[in-house]
Amino acid sequence: MSEPRPLWVEIDLAAIRHNVRQLLAANKGRALLAVVKADAYGHGAIEVARVALSAGAAWLGVVSAEEGAALRRAGITAPILILGAFFPGEESFIFSHRLTPAVATEESLVSLCRWAATRTGGEPPTVHLKVDTGMGRLGFRLPEVVRAAGTLAAHGVRIDGLFTHLATADEADLAYAHQQLAAFAEIRRRLLERGIAPRWLHAGNSAALARLPMAEDNMVRSGISLYGLYPSPAVPPCLDLRPALSFKARVVAVRRLPAGSTVSYGATYVTKRETNIVTLPVGYADGYNRLFSNKGQVLLGGKKFPIAGRITMNLCMVDAGDHEVKVGEEAVLLGRQGDEAVTADDLAAAAGTINYEILCMIGRHVPRLYIDSAREADDQKTPR
């Protein structure tokens, strides 16, 4: 059997646990829904879900019925909300796996009510009703939300939650977010007038947590901050968050090239002097974006060195100067090594994108290695 490719992702479960506790402390008594959609932003949904729940999260959020079912098959019993729109015909699958769907489109409303009408006995199906207060993506707007709520109630469907999504909570100007929250409060008031009082109310996300009042909420959804990152540079670092993910590789080749040598496709990088060019077994097929070409930085021996030339499908090169590098040495593409770090925000800036995408684009074929730095530290303190 061959050795695995020298490329891997490390996820520190202690960081996830720490971040959950930070979010709960800032939540002021609200329940926390840990968003683990998209395989927990590349961290591994099952592993993250278990740690988040053990640290105090009350709910989990996924994007599809299949994501929720995978958590159930792993033995997770906590409440799971499907944040995305479900397709007509998925109702039996959803409720047989004890998942809570979001009713967010007219098609899902009609399909669910038809399905509910054919049921005989058992607990009433439970949903969260999504309202569109200004995102323009999914959900019912006024006055349709009142009609939708009445239709669900008339068909024996229990509205256990009411929620919306804030479009600008991660922007410097929060005026529009305040408008959305006011609209959410008005929708809740109108439903209460009709005797509809959902138990769970949630508009806040990671960006809103410390910046907006969220007076109506008794639950907050957190995704990116669960993984130790802030949603945007406009969100002040108000919590002690710890990034959980590192992306690493081992050096596969070191070449001493003279001044004037070109590196990689297109010959876009030319060495200015004699230098060590290091080859790493990672490329855009692995989720190390081609946009990092001649822009990104890699850690070797606790120091930052620039990407040399274009990122290729499965390889990239680094200009290490006169720094001595050996084949098999660990390189850090994302994360910390010694006193230096390459952050998801650094890579996002290089690629002209957001830190969410940096995490999510790492290929699922790249092995995930789970560590628990807190327990390892405790073990080191324990006399043997």
N, C-alpha and C positions, 0 to 999 in steps of 0.2 A: 504493500500500500504506500502510495507516494505521500510526501509531507505536504501539509496544507500550504497554500500560497501565503507568503509573508506579509499579509495585509489584514488588519482587523480593527474593530471598534471596541473600545472599553467603555462600559457604563458603570458608574459608581452609584450603587443603590443607596449608599449613605447620603449622597447629595440629594437624591430624590426625597428621601425621608426627611432630611433637613428642610428642604424647600416646602414640603407639605406643611410642616410645623410652622414655618415662617408665615405661610399664607393663612393658615388657620388663626394664628395670633393676630394678624392684621384684619381678619374677617369680622371681628367683633361679634362673635356668637353665631354668625351665619354658617350654614352647612357648606361644604366644599364639594363641587363636582370636578373630579380630575378628568381632563380631556385626554383620552388615550387613542384617539382616531389616528389613521395613517400609521399604524403600528407604533403608537406613542411617539409620533414625530421621529421615527427611526430608532427609537430606544428599545423597542420590544414591548408590545402591549401587555402581554401576560405578566411579565416580570414587573413592569412598572405598576400595573394595576394592583398586584399583590402588596407591593411595598407602600403604595399610596394609601390603600385601605388600612393597612396595619398602622400607618402613621396618623390616621384620623379622617381621611376623606370618606364622605358618606355615599356619594354617587360616582359613577363612571360615565363618560360621554364617548360615543363612537359615531361613525358617519353612516354606517349601514347595518342591516340586519345580520349579514354574515360576520362582520367584525364582532358584533355582540354575541353571536352564537359561538364564535371561537373562544371567547372568554368563558362562556358557560361550559363548554366542553373541557376547559382547563380547571373546572371546579369552582369558579368564582360565582358567588351567590348574591353579591351586593346589587342594588338597583342599577340598571344600565339604561341610559337614555340614548335613543337614536337621534342624533342632532340633524342629520340630513333628511331629505324627503324620501319616504318609502314609496315603492311602486305598488299600484293596485294589484292584488293577488298575493301579496306577501303576508297578509294578516295572520293566517294560521301559523306560518313559520315564526313570525314575530312573537305571538303570544304563547306558543308552545315552548319557546325558549325563555319565557318570563322577561321579555324586553319591553321597554316603554317607548312607543313611537312618538315622534313629533308629528302632529297634524299641521301641515304647512302649505298644502296646495288644495285646490278645489277637487282635483282628481282623487287625492288620498282621502279627503273627507267623504266623498260620495261612495268610494269603494269600501271604506271602513264601515259606514252606516249600513250598506247592503250586507256586508259580512255579519255585522252584529245582529241584523234582523233574522238571520238564519240560525243563530245560536239557541241552544236550549239548556238552561241551567248554568251553574258555575258562577264564578266571580265576574262582575262586570269588567269589560276591557278598560284599561286605564291608559290615558294619554297625557301628553303635554301639548298645549295649543300654542303655536308660534304666531306672533303678531309682527307685522312689518311696520316699524315706526320710522323708517327712513333708510334702511339698508338697500331696499329694492331688489332683494334676492329671493327670499322665501318668506312665507307668512301671510296672514290676512290683515288687511288695513281696515280702518273704520270706514263705513259701518259694517263691512262684511264679517268682521271678527265676532260681532254680537250675534249675527245670523248663524255663523258657523258653530259658535258655542251652544246656541239653542238647538241646532240640528243634532249635535252630538248628544246632548242631554236627552233629547226626545227619543233617541235610539238606544238609550241605556248605556252610553259610553261615559265614563267618569273622567272629568277633566281634573287631573291631579296637579297639573302645573301650568303656568302661564309664563312665556318668556319672549324676549326679543334680543336682537343683536345690534350692538352699537357700532356705527360705521367710522367714527372719528375719535374714539376714546384714546387712541395712541397719537393724536395730533396735538400740536401746541395750543391751538384754539379749540376750546371745549364747548363753544356756544351751541353747536349743532348737537352734540351729545346731550346737553341739558334739554334741548328741545325734544329729543327722543325719549328721555326719561319722563318728561312732562306728559308726552303722548301715552307712554306706558301706564302712568298713573291714571290718566283719564280712561283708558280702556279698562283697567281694573275696576274703577269706580262704576262704569256702566255695566260691567258684568255683575258686580255686587248688587246693583239695583234690581237685577233679574234673578237674584238668589244663587248666582254661580260664584263660588268662592274657592278657587284652586288653593291647594295646600302649599305648593311650592311656587315662588315668584323669583325669577332670575333674569336680570338684564346685564349685570356686571361681568366683565371678563378680566383677564390679567391687567390690561391697561387701565381699567376703571377702578381697580381695587383701592388705590390710595389717592385717587384724584377726583372721584365723583361721589355724591352723597348716597345714591342707591337706597333711598329711604324705603322703597317698596320691597326690596329684596330680602329674602331669608335664605337664599343660596347664591353662591358665586361660582361661575365656571372659570377654571384656570387651565390654560394649555401651556403656552410658551414659558411662563414663569415656573411651572412645575419642573421644567427641565433646566432651570437656572439662568434663564435669559430674560431680558426686558423686551417688550414688544417693539419699541422704537427708541431712537435717541431723544425724542420729546418726552418720554416717560422718565421721571427722575428716579434714580436708584435708591428707593426708600426702604428696601428690604435687603437682608443679608442672604442673597441667592448664590447658589453654587452650581456652576455648569456641571452636568452629569456625564457628558459624552466627550470622548477623545477618539480621534481617528489616527491610526498609526500604521507604519510600514517598516520593513527592514531593508537596508541598503543592499542592492543586488550587484552594483558595479561602481567602481571609482576609477576615473581616467584623468591622467595629468595631460592637459591640452595646452599648447602654446598660444601666445597672443595672436589674435586674428582668426581663431578657429570659430566656425559656425556650429550652432547646436539646434537640433530638431528640425521639423518640417518648415519650409519656407525660409530657412536661414535667417530668421528674424533676430536671433541673439548672436552677437559676436564678442568673443572674449577680449577684454581690454589688456590682459596680461596673462602670463602663464598661471594656470589655475586648476584646481581639482573640480571636475564635473562629476557629480554623484547621480546615479540612476536609481529611481525608486519604482517599485512594481505597482503603480497606481495611475489611473488615467480617467478620462471622462466616462468610460463604460462602468467605472466603479462609483461614480458620483463626485469625482474630483473635477470640477467644471473646467472646460476649455477656456472660459473667460479668465481663469487665474493665470493664463499664459503671460509670462514676463511681468506679472503683477503680484502673484502670491508669494508667501514666505513659508519656509519650513524650518523646524527646530532640529538641530543636530548638536549633540553635546551641550545642550542648554543655551545655544546661540541661534539667532535668526539668520537665515541665508535665503537669497532670492531664487524663485523659479527661473530657470534658464531656458528660454525658447517656449515653443508651443507645447501644451499638454497633449499627449497622444492618447490613443484609445486605452492602452493598458500600462503606459509608462510615462514618467516625467523626469526631468533633469533639474538639478539644483547646482548653483555655483557656490561652492564652499571655500573659494579662495585658497589660502594656504593652510586652512584648518585640516588637521589629519582626521580622515574618516576611514573606517574599515567596513568591508563587506560583512553584512549581518548586524550592523549597528542599528539601533532603533532611531527612527525619524518620526517626528510628530507633525502631522498635517493640520490637526485641529486639537487644541488642548494645551496643557502645560508641560514644560520640561525644565526642571530647575527653577530659576527665578523668572524665566521668560514664558510667554504664552502667545499662541495664535488663537484668536477668538472667532466665534461664528460671525460676530459683527465685523471683524477684520476681513474675513472672506467675503461677506456680503457686500462690503464697500468695494472690494476688488472686482466683484462680478456685477455690480450695479443692481443688487437685489436685496432681499431681507433675510434676516437670520433664520426664519422659519424654513425657507427653501434650502439653506445650507444643510440643515439637519435632515430634512426629508429626502434629499436627493441622493444620500449615500445608499448605494445598492444593497438590496436585501441579501444578495449572495455573499456580501462581505461578512465574515463571522463576527458575532457579538460575544464579547467576553464580559461576564458580570463579576464585579468585585464589590466589596463592602469595606471601604477604607476605615470606617469607624470601628468595625469588628477587628480588622487587622491591627489597628492601633491598640485596641484593648488587649489583643493577644500578645503584642509586643511588651505590654506593661505587666503581663501576668508572669510571675516567676515559674520557671520550668525545672 
